[in-house]
Structures are given as structure tokens and as C-alpha cells.
Amino acid sequence: MSEITGFIEIFEGRLNKMKLLLGEELGKAKHDRNRRKIKDQLADARKLNKTVKEMRRASTKTCPHCGKKLE
């Protein structure tokens, strides 16, 4: 996982774009919404968010003794 930590900004940009698309779909009237599309986008966004969090955790340096984040 440490090899791909340089792509965090790309994944964050993609996640933000997904959030905007979800907001547009949820902004439609209830009977005009595509439930399948919303469900798939939410699942993808959750997976991507989890990946970004794991990448951030892997890229931060922590103290070997107490485990707190080093600055």
C-alpha cells in the first residue's frame, strides 16, 4: 500500500466528483431518481473513501512507542 500513497490527491478528486454527482441525483424529484444508480455510486464512494483513509493512515508517521502521529 505504501507504493501508491502518491495518488491520494487523485483519489480524493475522484471522490469529490462522486459526491457532486450523488448530490445532483439526490437533488432530483423523488420519482425522477434512479435508485440503482444512487445505490451503486454510494457503494463505490464508500469503497473509495475507505481506500483513501487507509492510504492516509499508511502515509502518516507514528511514534513507535506510543503510536501518536508525529508532526
VMD Tcl script that draws the C-alpha trace (Angstrom):
set ca {
  {0.00 0.00 0.00}
  {2.92 2.34 0.60}
  {3.78 2.39 -3.11}
  {0.56 4.12 -4.16}
  {0.33 6.83 -1.49}
  {1.32 9.39 -4.13}
  {-2.10 9.00 -5.71}
  {-4.06 10.26 -2.70}
  {-4.89 13.58 -4.40}
  {-6.21 11.78 -7.49}
  {-8.44 9.52 -5.42}
  {-9.68 12.46 -3.35}
  {-10.56 14.35 -6.54}
  {-12.46 11.35 -7.84}
  {-14.27 11.02 -4.50}
  {-15.28 14.70 -4.58}
  {-16.57 14.26 -8.13}
  {-18.61 11.25 -7.00}
  {-20.10 13.29 -4.16}
  {-21.14 16.03 -6.59}
  {-22.81 13.51 -8.90}
  {-24.63 11.97 -5.96}
  {-25.80 15.40 -4.85}
  {-27.16 16.10 -8.33}
  {-29.03 12.79 -8.40}
  {-30.44 13.34 -4.90}
  {-31.47 16.86 -5.88}
  {-33.95 15.47 -8.40}
  {-37.56 14.84 -7.56}
  {-38.06 11.53 -5.81}
  {-39.89 9.88 -8.70}
  {-37.18 11.01 -11.17}
  {-34.28 9.48 -9.24}
  {-32.51 6.38 -10.46}
  {-32.31 4.27 -7.32}
  {-29.95 1.70 -8.84}
  {-27.52 4.42 -9.90}
  {-27.60 6.02 -6.44}
  {-27.02 2.69 -4.74}
  {-24.05 1.83 -6.98}
  {-22.50 5.29 -6.59}
  {-22.83 5.13 -2.80}
  {-21.13 1.73 -2.69}
  {-18.28 2.98 -4.90}
  {-17.89 6.15 -2.83}
  {-17.71 4.16 0.40}
  {-15.03 1.85 -1.01}
  {-13.01 4.78 -2.33}
  {-13.33 6.66 0.96}
  {-12.10 3.59 2.83}
  {-9.14 3.31 0.47}
  {-8.23 6.99 0.92}
  {-8.37 6.64 4.71}
  {-6.13 3.56 4.60}
  {-3.66 5.39 2.35}
  {-3.56 8.37 4.71}
  {-3.01 6.08 7.67}
  {-0.18 4.30 5.83}
  {1.49 7.55 4.81}
  {1.47 9.20 8.26}
  {4.44 8.66 10.52}
  {3.71 7.49 14.02}
  {5.77 7.20 17.18}
  {6.97 3.61 17.65}
  {6.40 3.83 21.39}
  {3.04 5.49 21.90}
  {1.56 5.34 18.37}
  {0.70 9.04 18.20}
  {1.11 10.93 14.95}
  {4.44 12.71 14.54}
  {4.49 16.22 13.12}
}
mol new
graphics top color blue
foreach p $ca { graphics top sphere $p radius 0.5 }
foreach p [lrange $ca 0 end-1] q [lrange $ca 1 end] { graphics top cylinder $p $q radius 0.2 }
display resetview
